Amino acid sequence: IRPRTLEDSLVDDFFRVLCGSEIPQSSWALATRRSYQAWVTSFCNFCAARRICPLPIDPDHFLRWLELLITKLAGRTVTVAISAIVAWCALNNLPHPIEANPVLRRAWKGLVRTRSVRVTPQKLPLTELLVLAIFQDFWRHHNLLPGEDFVLLRSVALFLTGFESGPRVREATMWTVCDHWPQPDGSQVLRFLDTKNNYDQNYLNSVASLAPAEYTLDIFPAASSFPLRVYLPVLRSLGVHRHPHCIATPDSMAPCRVCPRLFPTLSRGHTPTRPATGTMTAQHVSVMLRFWLLRLGVKQPDRWSGISMRSGTASLAALMKVDPEIVRWHCRWSRGVPGVYTVKPHHARLAVSQAVGRSYVLAGTAAARRPDSDFDDECHICKDGGDDLLMCDAIMCRRVAHPACVALTRIPTGIWFCNVCATPPVSHSYAHRQGKR
């Protein structure tokens, strides 16, 4: 047995004291802290077996650790392990272990080139232009839709309400019909139950205010008028309404257990007299967002994300010069005691919603004056170019077409929509039900 030396004792002390001790005290999500802590512990065990200090990162031993992971684990798992070590170095005020070392930088490029690790581009948040394009495409065919496609109606109401209130997707799917409170001045109040890392055990109440609509729905959307005038009446006709024994108020600190969801899923056998509803998931939101993006002609729909709506809301509010303090409170990024969110007065909480309403006007005005460079160079039907091309007037649509390809003898003088935007949207679930009939 090799006798212990002073160096061995120092390594053991370092391993015992600094083995990711900063990670449990960080502000990351609980699941992220657990994952990073496990990978940092794994790297420290690897270094302790070789009697070396984990920090600062030694390039040779770090590469050996990565080779061990790559031979046993998937590429995405290895990416999470690397992220944990990078975050650990940042918490200890050390430089980026890969960017600061040319050997690791070359090794990282080789791993990416051979696809040993998986690097995905950053997701894009929801924007006012995208929400406006989804609403106008739906509203243009609202009276022409075959029957009542509830899935499309629910998705439009969710995106409008979520973009103005800035929830996490779990918070939006957990809304109940008793969390929506109209006010006498035309505004509305939404009750939030902060579910991040609480696992249905500890809820923090928050309130988001939606400003009154300044325009009619024929001109620009508004989260305070569309659900109240279009979505909620349809919801009531389907038998989804507030439970008679509900006692929830805007100040309630616990979720309502008797009322159905504000954006429910309709199960098989659902009837207005015997409603059978469920809870939406993140997959429901992602599927509907992808449906709208493909319909709008977006080339890379996977770059967009509907999982985090509040990042787009906060970015837009900051761009519209809203007070950062109000943005933090509106998007529930404030860290304080329970109930701190409701301290802001109602008129102050309306600032973010009013900024979103103004952004719709600016986005719609700018989209009406789009340059020719924003459109495709080839006809989307015959895949051929030319000078006499019709440009679709729908927001975000880049499609062009020859007049002959769309059965026109001359160029129209008014507004023209391509055959995709002129066709009413129908969700896959609705088409499947109609096919069975």
C-alpha positions as CSV (number, residue, x, y, z in Angstrom):
1,I,0.0,0.0,0.0
2,R,1.5,3.3,-1.1
3,P,1.7,5.7,1.9
4,R,-0.3,8.9,1.7
5,T,1.5,12.0,0.9
6,L,0.7,15.7,1.3
7,E,-0.2,15.9,-2.3
8,D,-2.7,13.0,-1.9
9,S,-4.3,14.7,1.0
10,L,-4.7,18.0,-0.9
11,V,-6.3,16.2,-3.8
12,D,-8.7,14.4,-1.4
13,D,-9.6,17.7,0.3
14,F,-10.2,19.3,-3.1
15,F,-12.4,16.5,-4.2
16,R,-14.4,16.5,-1.0
17,V,-14.9,20.3,-0.7
18,L,-15.0,21.5,-4.3
19,C,-16.8,18.6,-6.0
20,G,-19.5,20.8,-7.5
21,S,-20.3,22.5,-4.2
22,E,-21.2,25.7,-6.1
23,I,-23.8,23.9,-8.3
24,P,-26.4,23.2,-5.6
25,Q,-26.3,26.9,-4.7
26,S,-26.8,28.1,-8.3
27,S,-30.0,29.5,-9.8
28,W,-30.5,26.7,-12.4
29,A,-33.5,24.5,-12.4
30,L,-33.6,21.6,-10.0
31,A,-33.2,19.0,-12.8
32,T,-30.3,20.9,-14.3
33,R,-28.5,21.1,-11.0
34,R,-29.0,17.4,-10.4
35,S,-27.7,16.5,-13.9
36,Y,-24.7,18.8,-13.7
37,Q,-23.9,17.7,-10.2
38,A,-23.8,14.1,-11.4
39,W,-21.5,14.8,-14.3
40,V,-19.1,16.9,-12.2
41,T,-19.0,14.1,-9.6
42,S,-18.2,11.7,-12.4
43,F,-15.3,13.8,-13.7
44,C,-14.0,14.3,-10.1
45,N,-14.1,10.6,-9.5
46,F,-12.1,10.1,-12.8
47,C,-9.5,12.7,-11.6
48,A,-9.3,11.3,-8.1
49,A,-8.6,7.8,-9.5
50,R,-5.5,9.3,-11.2
51,R,-4.5,11.5,-8.3
52,I,-4.9,14.8,-10.1
53,C,-6.8,18.0,-9.3
54,P,-10.0,18.4,-11.4
55,L,-9.5,22.2,-11.6
56,P,-8.1,23.8,-13.6
57,I,-9.0,21.4,-16.4
58,D,-6.1,19.3,-17.7
59,P,-6.5,18.8,-21.5
60,D,-5.1,15.3,-21.6
61,H,-7.2,13.9,-18.8
62,F,-10.3,15.7,-20.0
63,L,-9.9,14.2,-23.5
64,R,-9.5,10.7,-21.9
65,W,-12.7,11.3,-19.9
66,L,-14.5,12.3,-23.1
67,E,-13.2,9.2,-25.0
68,L,-14.5,7.0,-22.2
69,L,-18.0,8.7,-22.4
70,I,-18.2,8.6,-26.2
71,T,-17.5,4.9,-26.3
72,K,-20.4,4.1,-23.9
73,L,-23.0,7.0,-24.2
74,A,-25.0,8.7,-26.8
75,G,-23.9,12.0,-28.4
76,R,-26.6,14.1,-26.7
77,T,-25.6,12.7,-23.3
78,V,-22.0,13.6,-23.9
79,T,-23.0,17.1,-24.8
80,V,-24.8,17.5,-21.5
81,A,-21.6,16.2,-19.7
82,I,-19.5,18.8,-21.5
83,S,-22.0,21.5,-20.6
84,A,-21.8,20.5,-16.9
85,I,-18.0,20.9,-16.9
86,V,-18.1,24.2,-18.7
87,A,-20.7,25.5,-16.2
88,W,-18.6,24.3,-13.3
89,C,-15.6,26.2,-14.6
90,A,-17.7,29.3,-15.0
91,L,-18.9,29.0,-11.4
92,N,-15.3,28.9,-10.2
93,N,-14.3,31.9,-12.3
94,L,-12.2,29.8,-14.7
95,P,-12.0,30.3,-18.5
96,H,-14.0,28.1,-20.9
97,P,-12.1,24.8,-20.8
98,I,-12.5,24.2,-24.6
99,E,-12.1,27.7,-25.9
100,A,-9.1,28.5,-23.8
101,N,-7.1,25.4,-24.9
102,P,-6.2,24.8,-28.6
103,V,-5.9,21.1,-28.1
104,L,-9.4,20.8,-26.7
105,R,-10.7,23.2,-29.4
106,R,-9.4,21.0,-32.2
107,A,-10.7,17.9,-30.5
108,W,-14.2,19.5,-30.1
109,K,-14.3,20.3,-33.8
110,G,-13.3,16.7,-34.6
111,L,-16.1,15.4,-32.4
112,V,-18.7,17.7,-34.0
113,R,-17.4,16.8,-37.5
114,T,-17.7,13.1,-36.9
115,R,-21.1,13.6,-35.2
116,S,-19.8,12.0,-32.0
117,V,-21.6,14.8,-30.1
118,R,-24.8,16.5,-31.2
119,V,-24.9,20.2,-31.4
120,T,-28.3,21.8,-32.2
121,P,-28.9,25.5,-33.0
122,Q,-30.6,27.6,-30.5
123,K,-34.4,27.7,-30.6
124,L,-36.1,30.8,-31.7
125,P,-38.8,32.2,-29.5
126,L,-42.2,33.3,-30.5
127,T,-42.4,36.8,-32.1
128,E,-45.2,39.3,-32.7
129,L,-44.9,38.7,-36.5
130,L,-45.4,35.0,-36.1
131,V,-48.4,35.3,-33.8
132,L,-49.9,38.0,-36.0
133,A,-49.5,35.7,-39.1
134,I,-51.1,32.8,-37.3
135,F,-54.0,34.8,-36.2
136,Q,-54.7,36.5,-39.6
137,D,-54.4,33.2,-41.4
138,F,-57.0,31.7,-39.0
139,W,-59.3,34.8,-38.9
140,R,-59.3,35.0,-42.7
141,H,-61.0,31.6,-42.9
142,H,-62.9,31.7,-39.6
143,N,-66.3,31.8,-41.2
144,L,-65.2,29.3,-44.0
145,L,-63.8,26.6,-41.8
146,P,-65.6,23.2,-42.3
147,G,-67.5,22.7,-39.1
148,E,-65.7,23.8,-35.9
149,D,-62.0,22.8,-35.8
150,F,-61.5,23.1,-32.1
151,V,-57.8,22.2,-32.3
152,L,-57.0,25.2,-34.5
153,L,-59.2,27.5,-32.4
154,R,-57.5,26.3,-29.2
155,S,-54.0,26.9,-30.7
156,V,-54.8,30.4,-31.8
157,A,-56.3,31.3,-28.4
158,L,-53.3,29.7,-26.6
159,F,-50.7,31.6,-28.7
160,L,-52.5,35.0,-28.4
161,T,-53.0,34.6,-24.6
162,G,-49.6,33.1,-23.9
163,F,-47.7,35.7,-25.9
164,E,-49.2,38.6,-24.0
165,S,-49.0,37.0,-20.6
166,G,-45.7,35.2,-21.0
167,P,-46.2,31.8,-19.4
168,R,-44.2,28.7,-19.4
169,V,-45.9,26.0,-21.4
170,R,-46.7,24.0,-18.3
171,E,-48.3,27.1,-16.7
172,A,-50.4,27.7,-19.8
173,T,-51.6,24.1,-20.0
174,M,-52.5,24.1,-16.3
175,W,-54.8,27.1,-16.6
176,T,-58.4,26.3,-15.7
177,V,-61.5,28.2,-16.8
178,C,-61.7,29.8,-13.3
179,D,-58.2,31.4,-13.8
180,H,-59.6,33.8,-16.4
181,W,-61.2,36.9,-14.9
182,P,-62.7,39.7,-17.1
183,Q,-62.6,43.2,-15.6
184,P,-65.1,46.1,-15.9
185,D,-62.7,48.3,-17.9
186,G,-62.4,45.6,-20.7
187,S,-59.1,44.2,-19.5
188,Q,-58.7,40.7,-18.1
189,V,-56.7,39.1,-15.3
190,L,-55.1,35.7,-15.6
191,R,-54.1,33.8,-12.4
192,F,-50.8,32.0,-12.6
193,L,-49.6,29.1,-10.5
194,D,-45.8,29.0,-10.7
195,T,-45.1,25.3,-11.4
196,K,-41.3,25.5,-12.1
197,N,-39.6,22.7,-10.1
198,N,-42.5,22.6,-7.6
199,Y,-43.9,19.2,-8.8
200,D,-47.4,20.2,-7.6
201,Q,-46.2,20.7,-4.0
202,N,-45.6,24.4,-3.6
203,Y,-47.4,27.0,-5.7
204,L,-46.7,30.7,-5.9
205,N,-49.6,32.8,-7.0
206,S,-49.1,35.4,-9.8
207,V,-51.4,37.6,-11.8
208,A,-51.0,38.8,-15.4
209,S,-53.1,41.6,-16.7
210,L,-54.3,41.8,-20.4
211,A,-55.0,45.3,-21.7
212,P,-58.3,46.1,-23.4
213,A,-58.4,45.7,-27.2
214,E,-57.7,48.9,-29.1
215,Y,-58.8,47.5,-32.5
216,T,-61.4,45.1,-33.7
217,L,-60.5,41.5,-34.5
218,D,-60.9,42.2,-38.2
219,I,-57.9,44.6,-38.0
220,F,-55.5,43.3,-35.3
221,P,-55.7,40.5,-32.6
222,A,-55.9,41.0,-28.9
223,A,-55.8,38.4,-26.1
224,S,-58.5,40.2,-24.2
225,S,-61.1,40.1,-27.0
226,F,-60.5,36.9,-28.9
227,P,-60.9,34.4,-26.1
228,L,-63.9,36.3,-24.7
229,R,-65.8,36.7,-28.0
230,V,-64.7,33.6,-30.0
231,Y,-63.0,30.9,-27.9
232,L,-64.9,30.9,-24.6
233,P,-68.4,30.7,-26.3
234,V,-67.2,27.7,-28.3
235,L,-65.8,26.2,-25.1
236,R,-69.1,26.6,-23.3
237,S,-71.0,25.0,-26.2
238,L,-68.8,22.0,-25.8
239,G,-69.9,21.7,-22.2
240,V,-66.6,23.0,-20.7
241,H,-67.5,25.6,-18.1
242,R,-66.8,26.6,-14.5
243,H,-67.8,24.0,-11.9
244,P,-70.7,25.1,-9.7
245,H,-68.7,24.2,-6.6
246,C,-65.6,26.2,-7.5
247,I,-64.5,28.7,-4.9
248,A,-61.3,29.9,-6.6
249,T,-60.5,33.6,-6.7
250,P,-57.7,35.6,-8.3
251,D,-55.9,35.6,-4.9
252,S,-56.1,31.8,-4.4
253,M,-52.7,30.2,-3.7
254,A,-53.7,26.6,-4.7
255,P,-54.8,25.2,-8.1
256,C,-58.5,24.5,-8.7
257,R,-59.2,20.7,-8.6
258,V,-62.8,20.8,-9.9
259,C,-62.8,23.1,-13.0
260,P,-61.7,21.8,-16.4
261,R,-58.7,23.3,-18.2
262,L,-58.9,26.5,-20.1
263,F,-57.2,24.8,-23.1
264,P,-58.4,21.2,-22.7
265,T,-58.1,18.2,-24.9
266,L,-61.3,16.5,-25.8
267,S,-61.2,12.8,-25.2
268,R,-63.2,10.1,-27.1
269,G,-66.8,10.0,-26.2
270,H,-66.9,13.7,-25.3
271,T,-70.4,15.3,-25.5
272,P,-71.7,18.6,-24.2
273,T,-73.8,16.8,-21.7
274,R,-71.0,14.4,-20.6
275,P,-67.7,16.3,-21.2
276,A,-64.5,14.3,-21.1
277,T,-61.5,16.6,-21.1
278,G,-57.8,16.2,-20.5
279,T,-54.7,18.3,-20.1
280,M,-52.5,19.5,-23.0
281,T,-48.8,18.7,-23.0
282,A,-45.7,20.3,-24.5
283,Q,-46.0,18.0,-27.4
284,H,-49.5,19.3,-28.3
285,V,-48.1,22.9,-28.4
286,S,-45.0,21.9,-30.5
287,V,-47.1,19.9,-33.0
288,M,-49.5,22.8,-33.5
289,L,-46.7,25.4,-33.8
290,R,-45.1,23.2,-36.4
291,F,-48.4,22.9,-38.3
292,W,-48.7,26.7,-38.5
293,L,-45.1,27.2,-39.5
294,L,-45.3,24.7,-42.3
295,R,-48.5,26.3,-43.5
296,L,-46.9,29.8,-43.4
297,G,-44.0,28.5,-45.6
298,V,-41.2,28.6,-43.0
299,K,-38.2,26.7,-44.4
300,Q,-36.9,25.4,-41.0
301,P,-39.8,25.0,-38.6
302,D,-37.6,23.1,-36.1
303,R,-35.8,26.3,-35.3
304,W,-38.9,27.8,-33.6
305,S,-40.1,26.8,-30.2
306,G,-43.4,27.2,-28.5
307,I,-42.2,25.7,-25.3
308,S,-41.0,29.1,-23.9
309,M,-43.4,31.8,-24.8
310,R,-42.2,34.2,-22.1
311,S,-38.7,34.7,-23.7
312,G,-40.3,36.3,-26.7
313,T,-42.7,38.3,-24.6
314,A,-39.8,39.7,-22.4
315,S,-37.6,40.5,-25.5
316,L,-40.5,42.3,-27.2
317,A,-41.3,44.3,-24.0
318,A,-37.7,45.3,-23.6
319,L,-37.6,46.4,-27.2
320,M,-40.7,48.5,-26.7
321,K,-39.0,50.3,-23.8
322,V,-41.1,48.8,-21.0
323,D,-39.8,49.2,-17.5
324,P,-37.5,46.2,-16.8
325,E,-38.9,45.9,-13.3
326,I,-42.4,45.4,-14.8
327,V,-41.1,42.9,-17.3
328,R,-39.5,40.9,-14.6
329,W,-42.7,40.8,-12.6
330,H,-45.0,40.2,-15.6
331,C,-42.9,37.2,-16.8
332,R,-42.3,35.9,-13.2
333,W,-38.6,36.3,-13.2
334,S,-38.6,38.1,-9.9
335,R,-37.1,36.2,-7.0
336,G,-38.8,37.2,-3.7
337,V,-41.2,36.1,-1.1
338,P,-44.5,34.4,-2.0
339,G,-47.1,36.9,-3.1
340,V,-44.6,39.5,-4.2
341,Y,-45.9,39.3,-7.8
342,T,-49.4,40.7,-6.9
343,V,-47.9,43.9,-5.3
344,K,-47.8,45.7,-8.6
345,P,-51.0,47.7,-9.4
346,H,-53.2,46.7,-12.2
347,H,-52.5,49.7,-14.4
348,A,-48.7,49.0,-14.1
349,R,-49.2,45.3,-15.1
350,L,-50.9,46.4,-18.3
351,A,-47.7,47.8,-19.7
352,V,-46.4,44.6,-21.3
353,S,-49.8,43.7,-22.8
354,Q,-50.1,47.2,-24.3
355,A,-46.6,46.9,-25.7
356,V,-47.6,43.6,-27.4
357,G,-50.7,45.3,-28.9
358,R,-48.5,48.1,-30.3
359,S,-46.1,45.6,-31.8
360,Y,-48.9,44.0,-33.8
361,V,-49.6,47.3,-35.4
362,L,-46.0,47.9,-36.2
363,A,-45.4,44.4,-37.5
364,G,-48.5,44.5,-39.7
365,T,-47.6,47.9,-41.1
366,A,-44.0,46.8,-41.9
367,A,-45.2,43.5,-43.5
368,A,-47.5,45.4,-45.9
369,R,-44.4,47.2,-47.3
370,R,-42.1,44.1,-47.7
371,P,-39.5,44.4,-50.4
372,D,-39.2,42.0,-53.3
373,S,-36.2,40.3,-51.7
374,D,-38.3,38.8,-49.0
375,F,-40.1,36.6,-51.5
376,D,-38.9,33.5,-53.3
377,D,-37.4,33.7,-56.8
378,E,-39.3,30.7,-58.2
379,C,-42.9,29.8,-58.6
380,H,-43.9,27.4,-55.9
381,I,-46.0,25.4,-58.4
382,C,-43.9,25.0,-61.5
383,K,-40.5,25.8,-59.8
384,D,-39.6,28.2,-62.6
385,G,-38.6,31.9,-62.4
386,G,-39.5,34.9,-64.4
387,D,-40.6,38.5,-64.2
388,D,-44.4,38.2,-64.0
389,L,-44.8,36.7,-60.6
390,L,-47.6,37.2,-58.1
391,M,-46.5,37.8,-54.5
392,C,-48.7,36.5,-51.7
393,D,-50.0,39.2,-49.5
394,A,-50.2,37.0,-46.4
395,I,-47.8,37.9,-43.6
396,M,-44.6,35.8,-43.5
397,C,-45.6,33.9,-46.7
398,R,-42.8,34.0,-49.3
399,R,-44.6,32.1,-52.1
400,V,-44.8,33.5,-55.6
401,A,-46.7,32.1,-58.6
402,H,-47.2,32.7,-62.3
403,P,-50.7,33.9,-63.2
404,A,-51.1,31.0,-65.6
405,C,-50.1,28.5,-62.8
406,V,-53.0,29.7,-60.6
407,A,-55.5,29.9,-63.5
408,L,-55.5,33.7,-63.9
409,T,-55.4,35.4,-67.2
410,R,-54.1,38.7,-65.9
411,I,-52.5,40.1,-62.7
412,P,-55.1,41.1,-60.1
413,T,-55.1,44.6,-58.8
414,G,-56.2,44.0,-55.3
415,I,-55.0,41.6,-52.5
416,W,-54.0,38.2,-53.7
417,F,-53.2,35.0,-51.7
418,C,-51.5,31.9,-52.9
419,N,-53.4,28.6,-53.1
420,V,-52.0,27.5,-49.7
421,C,-53.0,30.7,-47.8
422,A,-56.4,30.8,-49.7
423,T,-57.3,27.3,-48.5
424,P,-58.8,27.1,-45.0
425,P,-56.5,25.4,-42.5
426,V,-57.6,22.0,-41.2
427,S,-55.8,20.2,-38.4
428,H,-54.8,16.6,-38.8
429,S,-57.1,15.4,-36.0
430,Y,-60.1,17.1,-37.5
431,A,-59.3,15.7,-41.0
432,H,-59.0,12.2,-39.4
433,R,-62.4,12.5,-37.7
434,Q,-64.0,13.7,-40.9
435,G,-62.5,10.8,-42.8
436,K,-64.0,8.3,-40.4
437,R,-67.4,9.8,-41.0
